[in-house]
Amino acid sequence: INFTVILRVQSYTDRYPVIHEFVKRLHKRYKEEGIEIPFPIRTIYLKQ
């Protein structure tokens, strides 16, 4: 699922703290709802 979120801030310097707080709250809510985000996993086998 892809989605776009538009956040408005008072000034440009507020941008990063607002994004950080949004991501923290989104992650917390996903965890509460039991939503897991799969991350790519790579297994590497080395010959000995």
C-alpha positions, -999 to +999 in steps of 0.1 A: +000+000+000+014+034-010+000+066+004+010+103+006+007+123+038+007+161+037+017+178+069+015+216+074+039+234+097+042+270+108+078+274+097+104+253+078+124+246+109+093+228+124+094+203+096+116+176+110+102+175+146+067+172+131+077+144+107+094+126+136+064+128+158+041+117+130+062+086+123+063+077+160+026+080+164+020+060+132+043+033+143+026+031+177-008+029+161+003+002+137+016-018+167-017-014+186-036-026+156-013-056+151-001-043+117+034-055+108+055-039+081+076-066+063+111-056+056+132-072+029+155-099+042+186-112+024+203-144+034+239-148+023+256-182+023+294-182+023+315-212+012+341-222+038 
